[in-house]
Amino acid sequence: MPKKYPELSLHPSKVASIQRKHHWVFSGALKKIPEGIQPGEWIYLEAQGKIVASGFFNPGSIAARIVAFEKREPSVDLFKEKIESSILLRKQLGSNLLKNTDAFRLFHGEGDGLPGLIIDSYNGHLVVQSHHEGIDLYKKEIASAILELLNPETVFWRQPYLKEQGNGEWILGEKSRTEIQENGLKMTVDWVKGQKTGLFLDQRDNRALLAKIANKKSVLNCFCYEGGFSLSAIQGGAKQVVSVDISDRAIEATLNNVQLNFPKAKHLAHCADVMDYLKQVESGFDLIVLDPPAFAKGLKSRHKAIQAYRRLNGLGMKALKKPGFLMTYSCSAVVDEGMFIQAVFAAALDVQVSVQILQKLGQPSDHPTNLFHQETSYLKGLLLYVKP
Protein backbone atom coordinates (compact mmCIF):
# COMPACT_ATOMS: atom_id res chain seq x y z
CA MET A 1 0.00 0.00 0.00
CA PRO A 2 1.50 3.37 -0.99
CA LYS A 3 2.45 5.71 1.81
CA LYS A 4 0.13 8.65 2.45
CA TYR A 5 1.59 12.13 2.58
CA PRO A 6 -0.01 15.28 4.06
CA GLU A 7 -2.09 17.41 1.69
CA LEU A 8 -1.99 21.18 2.18
CA SER A 9 -4.65 23.31 0.53
CA LEU A 10 -3.85 26.49 -1.36
CA HIS A 11 -6.07 29.56 -1.30
CA PRO A 12 -7.68 29.78 -4.76
CA SER A 13 -6.12 33.22 -5.28
CA LYS A 14 -2.62 31.81 -4.68
CA VAL A 15 -2.64 29.07 -7.31
CA ALA A 16 -1.04 31.46 -9.82
CA SER A 17 2.45 30.96 -8.33
CA ILE A 18 2.15 27.23 -9.06
CA GLN A 19 1.05 27.98 -12.60
CA ARG A 20 4.11 30.24 -12.96
CA LYS A 21 6.31 27.28 -11.93
CA HIS A 22 7.90 29.07 -8.97
CA HIS A 23 9.52 26.61 -6.58
CA TRP A 24 8.52 28.38 -3.34
CA VAL A 25 5.11 28.60 -1.74
CA PHE A 26 4.81 31.13 1.09
CA SER A 27 2.89 30.44 4.27
CA GLY A 28 0.18 33.01 3.45
CA ALA A 29 -0.77 30.97 0.39
CA LEU A 30 -1.89 28.01 2.52
CA LYS A 31 -5.36 27.70 4.04
CA LYS A 32 -4.13 25.73 7.04
CA ILE A 33 -1.01 23.94 8.21
CA PRO A 34 -1.85 20.59 9.84
CA GLU A 35 -0.64 19.99 13.38
CA GLY A 36 2.26 17.62 13.83
CA ILE A 37 3.75 18.09 10.37
CA GLN A 38 7.54 17.94 10.58
CA PRO A 39 10.16 20.18 8.92
CA GLY A 40 11.26 18.64 5.63
CA GLU A 41 8.32 16.25 5.43
CA TRP A 42 7.08 15.38 1.95
CA ILE A 43 3.74 17.04 1.12
CA TYR A 44 1.22 17.45 -1.65
CA LEU A 45 -0.27 20.83 -2.49
CA GLU A 46 -3.95 20.75 -3.34
CA ALA A 47 -6.13 23.30 -5.10
CA GLN A 48 -9.84 22.86 -5.83
CA GLY A 49 -9.67 19.13 -5.15
CA LYS A 50 -6.65 18.44 -7.36
CA ILE A 51 -3.00 17.78 -6.45
CA VAL A 52 -1.00 20.48 -8.25
CA ALA A 53 2.49 20.03 -6.76
CA SER A 54 4.72 17.89 -4.53
CA GLY A 55 7.68 18.83 -2.38
CA PHE A 56 9.09 19.59 1.04
CA PHE A 57 7.36 21.28 3.97
CA ASN A 58 9.11 24.08 5.83
CA PRO A 59 7.81 25.72 9.04
CA GLY A 60 8.93 29.23 8.04
CA SER A 61 7.79 31.96 5.66
CA ILE A 62 8.70 29.69 2.74
CA ALA A 63 6.21 26.97 3.69
CA ALA A 64 6.83 24.62 0.77
CA ARG A 65 9.63 23.95 -1.66
CA ILE A 66 8.30 22.34 -4.80
CA VAL A 67 10.12 19.47 -6.48
CA ALA A 68 7.42 18.45 -8.99
CA PHE A 69 4.45 20.37 -10.37
CA GLU A 70 2.35 17.22 -10.24
CA LYS A 71 1.70 14.36 -7.82
CA ARG A 72 5.02 12.52 -7.30
CA GLU A 73 6.29 10.44 -4.42
CA PRO A 74 9.81 10.95 -3.06
CA SER A 75 11.94 8.18 -4.47
CA VAL A 76 15.35 7.34 -5.86
CA ASP A 77 13.80 7.49 -9.33
CA LEU A 78 12.50 11.05 -8.84
CA PHE A 79 15.84 12.35 -7.54
CA LYS A 80 17.70 10.39 -10.21
CA GLU A 81 15.55 12.03 -12.89
CA LYS A 82 16.47 15.51 -11.63
CA ILE A 83 20.18 14.82 -11.21
CA GLU A 84 20.48 12.97 -14.52
CA SER A 85 19.08 16.02 -16.33
CA SER A 86 21.69 18.26 -14.69
CA ILE A 87 24.48 15.83 -15.61
CA LEU A 88 23.39 15.89 -19.26
CA LEU A 89 23.61 19.69 -19.27
CA ARG A 90 27.10 19.68 -17.71
CA LYS A 91 28.31 17.15 -20.27
CA GLN A 92 27.25 19.56 -23.01
CA LEU A 93 28.88 22.50 -21.22
CA GLY A 94 32.05 20.49 -20.69
CA SER A 95 32.69 20.25 -24.40
CA ASN A 96 32.98 24.02 -24.86
CA LEU A 97 32.49 26.23 -21.78
CA LEU A 98 34.55 24.31 -19.22
CA LYS A 99 37.86 24.01 -21.07
CA ASN A 100 40.97 23.37 -18.93
CA THR A 101 38.65 23.01 -15.92
CA ASP A 102 37.74 20.00 -13.78
CA ALA A 103 35.83 21.74 -11.00
CA PHE A 104 32.22 22.79 -11.59
CA ARG A 105 28.72 22.87 -10.14
CA LEU A 106 26.94 19.66 -10.99
CA PHE A 107 23.57 20.61 -9.46
CA HIS A 108 22.31 24.11 -8.64
CA GLY A 109 19.23 23.84 -6.40
CA GLU A 110 16.14 25.48 -7.85
CA GLY A 111 18.16 26.29 -10.96
CA ASP A 112 18.16 22.58 -11.77
CA GLY A 113 14.72 21.85 -10.32
CA LEU A 114 15.42 20.45 -6.85
CA PRO A 115 15.29 23.18 -4.16
CA GLY A 116 18.01 23.09 -1.54
CA LEU A 117 20.35 20.60 -3.23
CA ILE A 118 23.83 21.71 -4.28
CA ILE A 119 26.41 19.32 -5.72
CA ASP A 120 29.89 20.53 -6.65
CA SER A 121 32.36 18.30 -8.48
CA TYR A 122 36.09 18.61 -7.79
CA ASN A 123 38.12 16.40 -10.10
CA GLY A 124 35.91 13.38 -9.46
CA HIS A 125 35.11 14.18 -5.83
CA LEU A 126 31.55 15.30 -5.06
CA VAL A 127 30.55 17.68 -2.28
CA VAL A 128 26.83 17.83 -1.52
CA GLN A 129 25.26 20.77 0.31
CA SER A 130 21.86 20.29 1.92
CA HIS A 131 20.12 23.62 2.53
CA HIS A 132 17.04 22.40 4.42
CA GLU A 133 15.67 19.44 6.38
CA GLY A 134 13.89 17.90 3.39
CA ILE A 135 17.13 17.17 1.56
CA ASP A 136 18.53 15.56 4.71
CA LEU A 137 15.42 13.44 5.31
CA TYR A 138 15.93 11.91 1.87
CA LYS A 139 19.71 11.70 2.08
CA LYS A 140 19.67 7.95 1.46
CA GLU A 141 17.57 8.26 -1.71
CA ILE A 142 19.52 11.25 -3.06
CA ALA A 143 22.88 9.58 -2.34
CA SER A 144 21.65 6.40 -4.03
CA ALA A 145 20.63 8.41 -7.10
CA ILE A 146 24.06 10.07 -7.25
CA LEU A 147 25.89 6.75 -6.96
CA GLU A 148 23.71 5.10 -9.60
CA LEU A 149 24.47 7.88 -12.08
CA LEU A 150 28.12 8.60 -11.34
CA ASN A 151 31.26 6.87 -10.16
CA PRO A 152 32.84 9.41 -7.79
CA GLU A 153 35.83 8.73 -5.59
CA THR A 154 34.31 10.76 -2.75
CA VAL A 155 30.86 11.96 -1.73
CA PHE A 156 30.95 14.40 1.21
CA TRP A 157 27.68 15.75 2.68
CA ARG A 158 27.43 19.21 4.30
CA GLN A 159 24.52 20.96 6.04
CA PRO A 160 25.21 24.73 6.12
CA TYR A 161 21.64 25.57 7.23
CA LEU A 162 22.32 24.06 10.66
CA LYS A 163 23.82 26.46 13.20
CA GLU A 164 25.16 23.63 15.31
CA GLN A 165 26.91 21.20 12.99
CA GLY A 166 30.15 19.46 12.31
CA ASN A 167 31.93 19.96 9.04
CA GLY A 168 29.94 17.19 7.37
CA GLU A 169 30.11 13.44 6.79
CA TRP A 170 31.39 11.05 4.17
CA ILE A 171 28.82 9.11 2.19
CA LEU A 172 31.63 7.56 0.16
CA GLY A 173 35.38 7.59 0.71
CA GLU A 174 37.27 9.57 3.30
CA LYS A 175 39.38 12.05 1.35
CA SER A 176 39.14 15.70 2.46
CA ARG A 177 41.05 17.56 -0.24
CA THR A 178 42.31 17.40 -3.79
CA GLU A 179 43.99 19.50 -6.46
CA ILE A 180 41.81 20.87 -9.25
CA GLN A 181 42.32 22.87 -12.42
CA GLU A 182 40.36 26.01 -13.31
CA ASN A 183 41.08 27.83 -16.55
CA GLY A 184 44.47 26.11 -16.58
CA LEU A 185 45.31 27.18 -13.02
CA LYS A 186 45.94 24.68 -10.21
CA MET A 187 44.15 25.11 -6.88
CA THR A 188 43.96 22.98 -3.74
CA VAL A 189 40.44 22.37 -2.46
CA ASP A 190 39.59 21.33 1.11
CA TRP A 191 35.87 20.53 1.41
CA VAL A 192 36.07 19.76 5.13
CA LYS A 193 37.79 22.92 6.38
CA GLY A 194 36.87 25.27 3.52
CA GLN A 195 33.84 27.51 3.20
CA LYS A 196 30.79 26.46 1.17
CA THR A 197 31.85 23.29 -0.67
CA GLY A 198 35.53 24.25 -0.74
CA LEU A 199 35.77 26.86 -3.50
CA PHE A 200 33.61 29.66 -4.89
CA LEU A 201 33.08 28.17 -8.32
CA ASP A 202 30.61 30.88 -9.36
CA GLN A 203 33.42 33.35 -10.16
CA ARG A 204 35.20 31.16 -12.72
CA ASP A 205 34.23 33.18 -15.81
CA ASN A 206 34.86 36.48 -14.05
CA ARG A 207 38.32 35.34 -13.02
CA ALA A 208 39.02 34.49 -16.66
CA LEU A 209 37.88 38.00 -17.63
CA LEU A 210 40.22 39.52 -15.05
CA ALA A 211 43.15 37.65 -16.61
CA LYS A 212 42.38 39.36 -19.92
CA ILE A 213 42.66 42.89 -18.51
CA ALA A 214 45.33 42.50 -15.80
CA ASN A 215 48.42 42.78 -18.02
CA LYS A 216 51.04 45.18 -16.60
CA LYS A 217 48.61 46.37 -13.90
CA SER A 218 48.94 46.51 -10.14
CA VAL A 219 46.01 44.49 -8.77
CA LEU A 220 44.38 44.42 -5.34
CA ASN A 221 42.20 41.38 -4.59
CA CYS A 222 39.94 42.07 -1.61
CA PHE A 223 38.23 39.20 0.24
CA CYS A 224 40.66 36.93 -1.59
CA TYR A 225 39.56 33.63 0.06
CA GLU A 226 41.54 30.94 -1.83
CA GLY A 227 43.18 33.52 -4.11
CA GLY A 228 41.30 32.74 -7.33
CA PHE A 229 41.29 36.32 -8.64
CA SER A 230 44.92 36.74 -7.55
CA LEU A 231 45.97 33.70 -9.59
CA SER A 232 44.08 34.99 -12.63
CA ALA A 233 45.72 38.41 -12.34
CA ILE A 234 49.19 36.83 -12.28
CA GLN A 235 48.22 34.54 -15.17
CA GLY A 236 47.19 37.63 -17.11
CA GLY A 237 50.55 39.34 -16.63
CA ALA A 238 49.90 41.69 -13.68
CA LYS A 239 53.03 43.47 -12.57
CA GLN A 240 52.05 43.24 -8.89
CA VAL A 241 49.23 41.51 -6.97
CA VAL A 242 48.15 42.09 -3.38
CA SER A 243 45.65 39.77 -1.67
CA VAL A 244 43.69 40.75 1.45
CA ASP A 245 41.40 38.70 3.67
CA ILE A 246 40.52 38.73 7.38
CA SER A 247 40.90 34.95 7.60
CA ASP A 248 44.29 33.42 8.44
CA ARG A 249 43.23 30.26 6.66
CA ALA A 250 42.29 32.19 3.50
CA ILE A 251 45.66 33.91 3.40
CA GLU A 252 47.47 30.60 3.90
CA ALA A 253 45.42 28.99 1.12
CA THR A 254 46.10 31.93 -1.22
CA LEU A 255 49.84 31.81 -0.60
CA ASN A 256 49.87 28.04 -1.19
CA ASN A 257 47.93 28.37 -4.46
CA VAL A 258 50.20 31.16 -5.72
CA GLN A 259 53.25 29.04 -4.86
CA LEU A 260 51.68 26.08 -6.68
CA ASN A 261 51.33 28.07 -9.93
CA PHE A 262 53.69 31.05 -9.85
CA PRO A 263 56.48 30.58 -7.28
CA LYS A 264 58.35 33.66 -8.54
CA ALA A 265 55.36 36.01 -8.84
CA LYS A 266 55.41 39.45 -7.29
CA HIS A 267 52.62 38.78 -4.82
CA LEU A 268 51.90 40.02 -1.29
CA ALA A 269 49.19 38.82 1.10
CA HIS A 270 47.78 40.65 4.13
CA CYS A 271 45.55 39.24 6.84
CA ALA A 272 43.40 42.27 7.59
CA ASP A 273 39.89 43.67 7.64
CA VAL A 274 39.30 44.85 4.07
CA MET A 275 37.51 48.06 5.08
CA ASP A 276 40.37 49.02 7.39
CA TYR A 277 42.97 48.12 4.76
CA LEU A 278 41.30 50.24 2.09
CA LYS A 279 41.12 53.21 4.47
CA GLN A 280 44.87 53.20 5.05
CA VAL A 281 46.26 52.01 1.72
CA GLU A 282 48.45 54.74 0.25
CA SER A 283 49.63 53.49 -3.11
CA GLY A 284 46.79 53.35 -5.62
CA PHE A 285 46.09 50.24 -7.68
CA ASP A 286 45.31 50.01 -11.39
CA LEU A 287 42.68 47.34 -10.80
CA ILE A 288 40.77 46.40 -7.64
CA VAL A 289 38.51 43.39 -7.05
CA LEU A 290 35.79 43.63 -4.39
CA ASP A 291 34.19 40.22 -3.84
CA PRO A 292 32.75 40.28 -0.31
CA PRO A 293 30.70 37.56 1.38
CA ALA A 294 26.95 38.15 1.46
CA PHE A 295 26.23 41.28 3.48
CA ALA A 296 22.55 40.31 3.83
CA LYS A 297 21.16 36.87 4.69
CA GLY A 298 17.55 38.06 4.74
CA LEU A 299 15.21 40.97 4.07
CA LYS A 300 15.68 42.41 7.58
CA SER A 301 19.36 43.10 6.93
CA ARG A 302 18.95 44.34 3.34
CA HIS A 303 19.11 48.09 4.10
CA LYS A 304 22.29 47.71 6.17
CA ALA A 305 23.79 45.59 3.40
CA ILE A 306 23.11 48.23 0.76
CA GLN A 307 24.80 50.84 2.93
CA ALA A 308 27.77 48.49 3.41
CA TYR A 309 28.09 48.05 -0.37
CA ARG A 310 28.04 51.83 -0.70
CA ARG A 311 30.84 52.29 1.85
CA LEU A 312 32.94 49.44 0.46
CA ASN A 313 32.74 50.64 -3.13
CA GLY A 314 33.50 54.20 -2.09
CA LEU A 315 36.67 53.02 -0.37
CA GLY A 316 37.57 50.94 -3.41
CA MET A 317 37.15 53.89 -5.75
CA LYS A 318 39.37 56.03 -3.50
CA ALA A 319 42.11 53.39 -3.49
CA LEU A 320 42.21 53.21 -7.30
CA LYS A 321 44.62 55.10 -9.49
CA LYS A 322 42.51 57.28 -11.77
CA PRO A 323 41.69 56.15 -14.34
CA GLY A 324 41.47 52.57 -13.14
CA PHE A 325 39.34 49.43 -13.21
CA LEU A 326 37.06 48.19 -10.45
CA MET A 327 35.44 44.73 -10.43
CA THR A 328 32.76 44.73 -7.76
CA TYR A 329 30.29 42.06 -6.70
CA SER A 330 27.33 41.22 -4.49
CA CYS A 331 26.19 37.67 -3.75
CA SER A 332 23.38 38.78 -1.42
CA ALA A 333 20.25 37.23 -2.93
CA VAL A 334 17.94 39.83 -1.35
CA VAL A 335 19.90 42.70 -2.94
CA ASP A 336 18.88 42.68 -6.58
CA GLU A 337 20.88 44.10 -9.48
CA GLY A 338 19.10 47.45 -9.42
CA MET A 339 19.73 47.93 -5.70
CA PHE A 340 23.38 46.98 -6.09
CA ILE A 341 23.92 49.38 -8.98
CA GLN A 342 22.20 52.13 -6.97
CA ALA A 343 24.61 51.50 -4.07
CA VAL A 344 27.60 51.76 -6.43
CA PHE A 345 26.09 54.91 -7.98
CA ALA A 346 25.79 56.45 -4.50
CA ALA A 347 29.41 55.52 -3.77
CA ALA A 348 30.59 57.27 -6.93
CA LEU A 349 28.70 60.42 -5.91
CA ASP A 350 30.23 60.24 -2.42
CA VAL A 351 33.75 60.01 -3.81
CA GLN A 352 33.09 62.46 -6.67
CA VAL A 353 34.42 60.32 -9.49
CA SER A 354 33.19 59.57 -13.00
CA VAL A 355 32.30 55.93 -13.62
CA GLN A 356 31.52 53.92 -16.73
CA ILE A 357 29.96 50.44 -16.61
CA LEU A 358 31.97 48.34 -19.08
CA GLN A 359 30.23 45.05 -18.43
CA LYS A 360 27.60 43.52 -16.15
CA LEU A 361 28.84 40.28 -14.61
CA GLY A 362 27.17 37.23 -13.12
CA GLN A 363 27.41 33.52 -12.46
CA PRO A 364 28.62 30.96 -15.04
CA SER A 365 26.58 28.47 -17.05
CA ASP A 366 26.99 25.62 -14.56
CA HIS A 367 25.05 27.83 -12.07
CA PRO A 368 21.95 28.15 -14.29
CA THR A 369 19.12 30.55 -13.54
CA ASN A 370 15.66 29.04 -13.61
CA LEU A 371 13.58 31.46 -15.68
CA PHE A 372 10.58 30.68 -13.45
CA HIS A 373 12.61 31.15 -10.25
CA GLN A 374 14.71 34.29 -10.62
CA GLU A 375 16.11 33.95 -7.09
CA THR A 376 18.58 31.46 -8.58
CA SER A 377 20.31 34.46 -10.19
CA TYR A 378 22.10 35.68 -7.07
CA LEU A 379 25.55 36.88 -8.20
CA LYS A 380 25.68 40.47 -9.43
CA GLY A 381 28.84 42.10 -10.65
CA LEU A 382 30.10 45.15 -12.50
CA LEU A 383 33.31 45.88 -14.37
CA LEU A 384 33.77 49.63 -13.95
CA TYR A 385 36.16 52.21 -15.38
CA VAL A 386 36.70 54.92 -12.79
CA LYS A 387 38.00 58.34 -13.79
CA PRO A 388 38.68 61.55 -11.84
SULQUIPE-V124687 format. One record per residue. N is the residue number from 1. RES is the residue in one letter. NEAR is the number of other ideal C-beta (glycine too) atoms within 8 Angstrom. Layout:
n;res;near
N;RES;NEAR
N;RES;NEAR
This chain:
n;res;near
1;M;2
2;P;4
3;K;5
4;K;3
5;Y;10
6;P;9
7;E;9
8;L;16
9;S;10
10;L;15
11;H;9
12;P;7
13;S;5
14;K;11
15;V;12
16;A;7
17;S;10
18;I;15
19;Q;6
20;R;7
21;K;8
22;H;10
23;H;12
24;W;12
25;V;16
26;F;8
27;S;9
28;G;5
29;A;10
30;L;14
31;K;6
32;K;6
33;I;9
34;P;7
35;E;4
36;G;4
37;I;9
38;Q;7
39;P;9
40;G;12
41;E;12
42;W;12
43;I;14
44;Y;11
45;L;17
46;E;12
47;A;11
48;Q;6
49;G;4
50;K;6
51;I;10
52;V;11
53;A;13
54;S;16
55;G;15
56;F;17
57;F;16
58;N;13
59;P;6
60;G;6
61;S;5
62;I;10
63;A;14
64;A;15
65;R;14
66;I;15
67;V;13
68;A;10
69;F;7
70;E;8
71;K;6
72;R;9
73;E;9
74;P;10
75;S;8
76;V;9
77;D;6
78;L;12
79;F;14
80;K;11
81;E;8
82;K;13
83;I;16
84;E;9
85;S;10
86;S;14
87;I;11
88;L;8
89;L;10
90;R;12
91;K;8
92;Q;8
93;L;12
94;G;9
95;S;5
96;N;7
97;L;8
98;L;9
99;K;6
100;N;6
101;T;10
102;D;9
103;A;14
104;F;14
105;R;12
106;L;12
107;F;12
108;H;12
109;G;12
110;E;12
111;G;11
112;D;14
113;G;10
114;L;12
115;P;14
116;G;12
117;L;14
118;I;12
119;I;14
120;D;15
121;S;13
122;Y;16
123;N;10
124;G;9
125;H;14
126;L;14
127;V;12
128;V;15
129;Q;13
130;S;13
131;H;11
132;H;14
133;E;11
134;G;16
135;I;14
136;D;10
137;L;10
138;Y;11
139;K;11
140;K;6
141;E;11
142;I;13
143;A;12
144;S;9
145;A;12
146;I;14
147;L;10
148;E;7
149;L;9
150;L;7
151;N;2
152;P;13
153;E;7
154;T;12
155;V;13
156;F;16
157;W;12
158;R;12
159;Q;10
160;P;8
161;Y;7
162;L;6
163;K;3
164;E;3
165;Q;8
166;G;4
167;N;6
168;G;11
169;E;6
170;W;10
171;I;9
172;L;8
173;G;10
174;E;5
175;K;8
176;S;8
177;R;9
178;T;10
179;E;9
180;I;13
181;Q;13
182;E;13
183;N;13
184;G;6
185;L;10
186;K;9
187;M;16
188;T;13
189;V;14
190;D;10
191;W;14
192;V;9
193;K;6
194;G;12
195;Q;5
196;K;8
197;T;12
198;G;12
199;L;14
200;F;10
201;L;14
202;D;10
203;Q;12
204;R;12
205;D;7
206;N;12
207;R;14
208;A;10
209;L;11
210;L;16
211;A;12
212;K;7
213;I;10
214;A;15
215;N;7
216;K;5
217;K;13
218;S;13
219;V;18
220;L;13
221;N;15
222;C;15
223;F;11
224;C;16
225;Y;13
226;E;14
227;G;17
228;G;14
229;F;16
230;S;16
231;L;15
232;S;15
233;A;16
234;I;15
235;Q;13
236;G;12
237;G;8
238;A;14
239;K;7
240;Q;9
241;V;15
242;V;13
243;S;15
244;V;13
245;D;15
246;I;7
247;S;8
248;D;6
249;R;7
250;A;13
251;I;14
252;E;8
253;A;14
254;T;16
255;L;10
256;N;9
257;N;15
258;V;17
259;Q;8
260;L;9
261;N;12
262;F;10
263;P;6
264;K;3
265;A;9
266;K;6
267;H;12
268;L;8
269;A;14
270;H;9
271;C;8
272;A;9
273;D;6
274;V;14
275;M;9
276;D;8
277;Y;12
278;L;13
279;K;7
280;Q;6
281;V;10
282;E;3
283;S;5
284;G;9
285;F;15
286;D;10
287;L;17
288;I;14
289;V;12
290;L;14
291;D;13
292;P;12
293;P;5
294;A;10
295;F;12
296;A;12
297;K;6
298;G;7
299;L;6
300;K;4
301;S;11
302;R;13
303;H;6
304;K;9
305;A;14
306;I;13
307;Q;9
308;A;9
309;Y;15
310;R;13
311;R;10
312;L;15
313;N;15
314;G;12
315;L;11
316;G;15
317;M;14
318;K;8
319;A;11
320;L;14
321;K;8
322;K;9
323;P;7
324;G;13
325;F;14
326;L;15
327;M;17
328;T;14
329;Y;14
330;S;13
331;C;11
332;S;12
333;A;7
334;V;11
335;V;15
336;D;7
337;E;7
338;G;6
339;M;10
340;F;14
341;I;10
342;Q;9
343;A;14
344;V;15
345;F;8
346;A;9
347;A;16
348;A;14
349;L;7
350;D;8
351;V;9
352;Q;4
353;V;10
354;S;7
355;V;11
356;Q;7
357;I;9
358;L;7
359;Q;7
360;K;8
361;L;12
362;G;7
363;Q;8
364;P;9
365;S;6
366;D;13
367;H;13
368;P;10
369;T;10
370;N;12
371;L;5
372;F;7
373;H;13
374;Q;7
375;E;8
376;T;13
377;S;8
378;Y;9
379;L;13
380;K;14
381;G;12
382;L;15
383;L;12
384;L;13
385;Y;10
386;V;14
387;K;9
388;P;5
